[in-house]
Amino acid sequence: MNYALVFRPEVREELNEAYRWYESQKRGLGDEFLDCVDEMLNRICLMPESYAIVYRDVRRAVVRRFPYAVYYRIVSSRVIVTAIFHSRRNPKSWQTRT
């Protein structure tokens, strides 16, 4: 089954913020971060049920190389990304989005 990827509005700003921070650390690192996030999103779309439920019906997939995780829900044929979140942040801030 093909799943459509849907982002909550807050997710784009989280990605932009993380991208800018990594680029400020080293030129090109922001692109590497986005590549790793993109790779994880592709995996999620292929096998969304293979990742553990961590809160209500929200699942978490950890991004390779970076301390970020993708939090998402499966709703019919859609994968709704609720957050792309740094692992050290307080999880209550993304939990309010569910």
Protein Blocks (a to p, Z undefined) as FASTA:
>chain_A
ZZdddddfklmmmmmmmmmmmmmmoghklmmmmmmmmmmmmmmmmmmmlpccfbhjaccd
ddehiacdcddddehjaccdfbdcdfkbcfklmmmmZZ
